[in-house]
Amino acid sequence: MKRILMVAAATLILAGCPSYPPQTPPPIVPIEPEQPPEVTPPPIDVVPTPPKQQTTDWSASISPLVSQMVSEDGVESGKVLLVDSVKNNTNGTLPVQAVTSAMTTIVENTQRFKVVPPSVVSSARKTLGLSQEDSLVTRSKAIGLGRYVQADYVIYSVISGSNKDRTLEMQLMEVQNGEIVWSGKHSIE
């Protein structure tokens, strides 16, 4: 009996299950693999090329003027000469100390004057309260400095113009009376 009950229960259970017609599997559609979005690299910062620095051969620019000055008739040999710092009247910056140093060397090489050493000029400037990088150089300051170091002559020089078209003007002045003994101009290349 147990068997019959089991068969009956199994029949009832199976009769309660709905039956579905066999299903066909859905068609297989190939799927393209998803492409990752194109990542564009950030723009590379290009470092701008710095402007070319103009190098100047100061010796070549100063030598012609010193040669003219030394050959001048009114200039006496053997006198004490002060080379004052160059005044910059250009619209840019100049290595004033380098130009002054080059001028001092060229004048010394002529062996026509006793040039006041740069160390003496430097200490005299400090004593008189004049800056080494004084951009307001005047003839009266140059003569005053010349008197302080007991020079006979002083070279007062000015570089003027623009960065592309510069001119060097030099003047040789007597310290005692401020008279301009010689004056000359030369283009700087």
C-alpha positions as CSV (number, residue, x, y, z in Angstrom):
1,M,0.0,0.0,0.0
2,K,2.7,2.2,0.6
3,R,3.8,1.8,-2.8
4,I,0.5,2.6,-4.3
5,L,0.3,5.8,-2.2
6,M,3.7,6.7,-3.3
7,V,2.9,6.2,-7.0
8,A,-0.4,8.2,-6.5
9,A,1.4,11.0,-4.8
10,A,4.1,11.1,-7.4
11,T,1.4,11.2,-10.1
12,L,-0.4,14.1,-8.5
13,I,2.8,16.0,-8.0
14,L,3.8,15.4,-11.6
15,A,0.4,16.2,-12.9
16,G,0.6,19.7,-11.1
17,C,3.7,20.6,-13.0
18,P,3.0,22.6,-16.1
19,S,4.6,21.3,-19.2
20,Y,6.1,23.7,-21.6
21,P,6.8,23.0,-25.2
22,P,10.5,22.6,-25.9
23,Q,12.1,26.0,-26.5
24,T,14.7,26.8,-29.1
25,P,17.7,28.6,-27.8
26,P,17.9,32.2,-28.8
27,P,20.1,33.0,-31.8
28,I,23.7,33.8,-30.9
29,V,24.6,37.3,-31.9
30,P,28.3,38.0,-31.9
31,I,29.2,41.0,-29.8
32,E,32.1,43.2,-30.7
33,P,34.5,43.6,-27.8
34,E,34.1,47.1,-26.4
35,Q,37.0,49.3,-27.5
36,P,38.4,51.4,-24.7
37,P,38.0,55.1,-25.5
38,E,41.0,56.6,-27.1
39,V,42.9,58.5,-24.6
40,T,44.8,61.4,-26.1
41,P,47.9,62.3,-24.1
42,P,48.0,65.8,-22.7
43,P,49.9,68.3,-24.9
44,I,53.5,68.4,-24.2
45,D,54.6,71.7,-22.9
46,V,57.3,73.0,-25.2
47,V,59.9,75.0,-23.5
48,P,60.4,78.1,-25.6
49,T,63.9,78.7,-26.8
50,P,65.5,81.5,-24.9
51,P,66.6,84.5,-26.9
52,K,70.2,84.3,-28.1
53,Q,72.4,86.3,-25.9
54,Q,74.4,88.9,-27.7
55,T,78.0,88.6,-26.8
56,T,80.1,91.6,-27.4
57,D,83.9,91.8,-27.8
58,W,84.4,94.8,-25.7
59,S,88.1,94.9,-26.5
60,A,87.5,95.3,-30.2
61,S,85.0,98.1,-29.6
62,I,87.2,100.0,-27.1
63,S,90.6,99.6,-28.8
64,P,90.0,102.0,-31.7
65,L,88.9,104.8,-29.3
66,V,91.9,104.3,-27.0
67,S,94.2,104.3,-30.0
68,Q,92.8,107.6,-31.1
69,M,93.0,109.0,-27.6
70,V,96.7,108.0,-27.2
71,S,97.7,109.5,-30.5
72,E,96.1,112.8,-29.7
73,D,98.6,115.7,-29.6
74,G,97.3,117.4,-26.4
75,V,97.5,114.3,-24.3
76,E,100.6,114.1,-22.1
77,S,102.3,110.8,-21.4
78,G,103.2,109.6,-17.9
79,K,100.2,111.2,-16.2
80,V,98.0,109.4,-13.7
81,L,94.7,108.3,-15.4
82,L,91.4,107.2,-13.8
83,V,89.2,105.0,-15.8
84,D,85.7,105.8,-14.4
85,S,82.9,103.2,-14.7
86,V,81.0,103.2,-17.9
87,K,77.6,104.9,-17.9
88,N,74.8,102.8,-19.5
89,N,72.3,104.9,-21.4
90,T,70.9,102.0,-23.5
91,N,67.4,100.5,-23.1
92,G,68.9,97.2,-21.8
93,T,71.4,95.9,-19.3
94,L,75.1,95.9,-19.8
95,P,78.0,94.3,-17.9
96,V,79.3,97.7,-16.8
97,Q,82.0,96.2,-14.6
98,A,83.3,94.0,-17.5
99,V,83.3,97.0,-19.9
100,T,85.2,99.2,-17.4
101,S,87.6,96.4,-16.7
102,A,88.3,95.8,-20.5
103,M,88.8,99.6,-20.9
104,T,91.2,99.7,-18.0
105,T,93.3,96.8,-19.4
106,I,93.5,98.3,-22.9
107,V,94.6,101.7,-21.5
108,E,97.2,100.0,-19.3
109,N,98.5,98.1,-22.3
110,T,99.3,101.4,-24.1
111,Q,101.8,102.1,-21.4
112,R,101.2,105.8,-21.9
113,F,99.5,106.5,-18.6
114,K,99.8,105.4,-15.0
115,V,96.4,103.9,-14.5
116,V,94.8,104.1,-11.1
117,P,94.3,100.4,-9.9
118,P,90.7,99.2,-9.7
119,S,91.1,98.4,-6.0
120,V,92.0,102.0,-5.3
121,V,89.1,103.2,-7.4
122,S,86.8,100.8,-5.5
123,S,87.8,101.9,-2.1
124,A,87.6,105.6,-3.2
125,R,84.1,105.0,-4.4
126,K,83.1,103.5,-1.0
127,T,84.7,106.4,0.8
128,L,82.8,109.0,-1.3
129,G,79.5,107.0,-1.0
130,L,79.4,106.1,-4.7
131,S,78.0,102.7,-5.6
132,Q,80.0,100.3,-7.8
133,E,76.9,99.9,-10.0
134,D,76.1,103.6,-10.1
135,S,73.9,104.2,-13.1
136,L,73.9,108.0,-12.6
137,V,77.5,108.5,-13.4
138,T,78.1,112.2,-14.2
139,R,81.1,114.2,-15.3
140,S,81.2,116.0,-12.0
141,K,81.3,112.7,-10.1
142,A,84.0,111.4,-12.3
143,I,86.1,114.5,-11.8
144,G,85.5,114.4,-8.0
145,L,86.6,110.8,-7.9
146,G,89.7,111.8,-10.0
147,R,90.6,114.5,-7.5
148,Y,90.2,112.1,-4.6
149,V,92.6,109.6,-6.1
150,Q,94.9,112.4,-7.3
151,A,94.6,111.6,-11.0
152,D,95.6,114.0,-13.7
153,Y,93.1,112.7,-16.3
154,V,89.8,110.8,-16.1
155,I,88.1,108.8,-18.8
156,Y,84.3,109.4,-18.8
157,S,82.5,107.0,-21.1
158,V,78.8,106.5,-22.0
159,I,77.2,103.6,-24.0
160,S,74.0,104.7,-25.6
161,G,71.5,103.5,-28.1
162,S,69.4,100.3,-28.3
163,N,70.5,96.7,-27.8
164,K,71.0,96.3,-31.5
165,D,72.6,99.7,-32.3
166,R,74.9,100.8,-29.5
167,T,77.5,103.6,-29.5
168,L,80.4,104.1,-27.1
169,E,81.4,107.7,-26.5
170,M,84.6,108.4,-24.5
171,Q,86.0,111.7,-23.2
172,L,89.4,112.3,-21.7
173,M,89.1,115.2,-19.2
174,E,91.6,117.0,-17.1
175,V,90.8,116.6,-13.4
176,Q,92.0,120.0,-12.2
177,N,89.8,122.2,-14.6
178,G,87.3,119.7,-16.1
179,E,88.4,120.5,-19.6
180,I,87.7,117.9,-22.2
181,V,91.1,117.1,-23.9
182,W,89.8,114.5,-26.3
183,S,86.5,113.0,-27.3
184,G,85.6,110.1,-29.6
185,K,82.7,107.9,-30.6
186,H,82.6,104.3,-32.0
187,S,79.8,101.9,-32.8
188,I,79.7,98.7,-30.8
189,E,79.3,95.5,-32.8
